[in-house]
């Protein structure tokens, strides 16, 4: 198997993850944007485990089916909730600092840099450069140095990823996990990163997205500490302009790649490095003594640096003194570490030279489950203050015992980590457990601070343990600070969860999972969240804590919903309800029922959804939990709207709006306003609808939420079109289309295109309308949106009828009605029947047309949808006029005029009055 840089996108047809996504997606309910619940609905304003469904249920499917372009998947018109906030910021400069310890290697540098420059000048694709060598030889230092030298040639970014291929205490980073980090660093919103249960399919989907992301870029990627080809291959960019440097202890021989072996330093270079770092004149050291010392540590840069640091920190020592101590250290090691005696002797010498308190601190660093750390983590590990921990870290860095990372963070070289862990293992057997307990307790305290900035007002925040009052936490002054800290510490916290679980520290596992849940709900990737909550549920089972188990299962259900894995979501949430009932936790039960109602709403199981939300609402009211009441009312209102129960929808949504305003919840307020606008539009109260949509838009503008601004613009456009202001409608939909296109929001973009198609049909350009409607139809089908498909088909039937394609029009109406009836969308059904009736009427089939209009009239009156009632009355009157002669059907026509006038639809009034005259 060889490294490859293919740019082809593998579409996994019929794979487990894709099948699951498709099954979930095709259950979606809705029709016109003036009656849809927003595809996945803006639905989610739900207590402490509610969060924005920013299109992530489609992330994996969209990536696989759409070729993983740089566009984002559909974002339903929901609100950011108590999770993290927008996707990760674009961070394309992540190389570690260049080191002063780099010495010469002129031949290797000339070979690598020359190869890159020559390839670029010839316009050729850049091969992957694999740098191998023994531990401590300086592979990473060499790669980083090259990266800095070549950085100007790769202006689109320089990224560094540690794959932990040989890191003690850590399993190698899986390709899928590394790809998620790379995509986030490259600016891909985390909600767009593909997820699913089929690890292979998800990894391939992420790899294809990564290749697409860098297809036309000039970027440099260092993949450090690689374990195998399998780990590497999915991470390779597709573009020929990207340079990839791989470091590994293994000889990853590959065809069509450049393989470089970095050996120990030549003795002369090793001596030069020692002299430079020792701070002593060369003639004061004794060349023979230095030659022997660098030979004793194998001429490895790591060992040479440690030796020189010892001499620099002991001005009274001579080189001969240091040589004697090094020889003694090697003798002490004997045969216990024969394989690495050369460099380990320098570790031992450096360690024994530390003060006792710093020795203990160094040992504790070896017990850290994560990779890189800051002084706060160091303080927790060493049971010191942050000031003292910072002093220890700076001293250890100065002694070359740790490496400095960007952002004032530090990490142990893998060999030194192994050495520190070995020292710790020689001491108290409980030291390891206690160190993990301390660092987990610190993270719980820090997570409580971060969640205070990121979780929405009024939502429950997992509290810090009682014993964290004396823990020093980082200063996080804003939401942005909190999100940055969470993203930086994510991998370390998850590593702590794994270590705690392995040590049977189940209470810490449960607490950490709950504290990380708000961030992972929105930041994703969701497969990572699924693994975490499964672990937490099992840990809670071990402790017998049913409430904690219910919390973990509820979180699992919510994440499953976001992955469109609806059967699994329902199973987890039902299990959560059972767990909460076992301990009479009414708040938890209400939360789980609220989430169950959302899943049933998404799958158009409206009666079940209404029952779940009603029961959740009753529990919230008993508890006096106002945010929960607002959430359940808002979701119940949307369910009523989806069932065409408009009065009930207005009542529920209005009460939700009042509570959101009482709580100062601006997102809740905006979303309830927008849904009220949709319902009022369906009920013909266009002034109210326009006012609500404008108020919602203004709040989204205040919150700098462009996605929801665009949804509000589309809804405003619908009202403008219905009231006859076609140009204003076209302007609103065009602005929304621009937003959605720039954001890569494919579902919203399809909505805008469909609405523009309707506007073109209304203004008489049927050909352009057909083009736009067919484009929208294709997008909806690709996305699995049955509601969008039905709405497009209904309008497409009208446009096809105008250009004389009668058979195509009837086929479109038939398919639209089939979908709408399956979804239970009676308002959409009435609209499609009216459209079909008009086609038949203009085709000289008034009797058949009248039957369609009468069916539409019955539906419209039953659900109190005045616009479709007026259209049905007008159609029935025109049929009577055509069948029985002029003067017949006047009552129906006048009734239609009365309704149109009440609605303010003047154009239709004028048409009928001309007929009557």
Secondary structure as UniProt FT lines:
FT   TURN            13..14
FT   HELIX           16..25
FT   TURN            26..27
FT   TURN            33..35
FT   TURN            38..41
FT   TURN            47..49
FT   HELIX           56..58
FT   HELIX           59..65
FT   TURN            66..67
FT   TURN            100..101
FT   HELIX           106..122
FT   STRAND          129..132
FT   TURN            135..136
FT   HELIX           139..150
FT   HELIX           151..153
FT   TURN            155..156
FT   STRAND          158..162
FT   TURN            165..166
FT   TURN            168..169
FT   HELIX           175..185
FT   TURN            186..187
FT   HELIX           190..192
FT   HELIX           199..213
FT   TURN            214..216
FT   STRAND          220..226
FT   HELIX           229..233
FT   TURN            234..235
FT   TURN            240..241
FT   STRAND          243..248
FT   TURN            255..256
FT   STRAND          258..261
FT   HELIX           267..278
FT   HELIX           282..284
FT   HELIX           287..296
FT   TURN            297..299
FT   HELIX           301..312
FT   TURN            315..316
FT   HELIX           319..333
FT   TURN            334..337
FT   HELIX           338..340
FT   HELIX           341..352
FT   HELIX           356..365
FT   TURN            366..367
FT   STRAND          372..373
FT   HELIX           375..382
FT   HELIX           386..398
FT   TURN            399..400
FT   STRAND          403..405
FT   TURN            406..408
FT   STRAND          409..411
FT   HELIX           414..425
FT   TURN            429..430
FT   HELIX           431..454
FT   TURN            457..458
FT   HELIX           466..468
FT   TURN            469..470
FT   HELIX           479..502
FT   TURN            503..504
FT   HELIX           506..523
FT   HELIX           526..543
FT   HELIX           546..562
FT   TURN            563..564
FT   HELIX           566..582
FT   TURN            583..584
FT   HELIX           586..602
FT   TURN            603..604
FT   HELIX           606..623
FT   HELIX           626..642
FT   TURN            643..644
FT   HELIX           646..663
FT   HELIX           666..682
FT   TURN            683..684
FT   HELIX           686..702
FT   TURN            703..704
FT   HELIX           706..722
FT   TURN            723..724
FT   HELIX           726..743
FT   HELIX           746..762
FT   TURN            763..764
FT   HELIX           766..783
FT   HELIX           786..802
FT   TURN            803..804
FT   HELIX           806..823
FT   HELIX           826..842
FT   TURN            843..844
FT   HELIX           846..863
FT   HELIX           866..884
FT   TURN            886..889
FT   HELIX           890..903
FT   HELIX           906..916
//
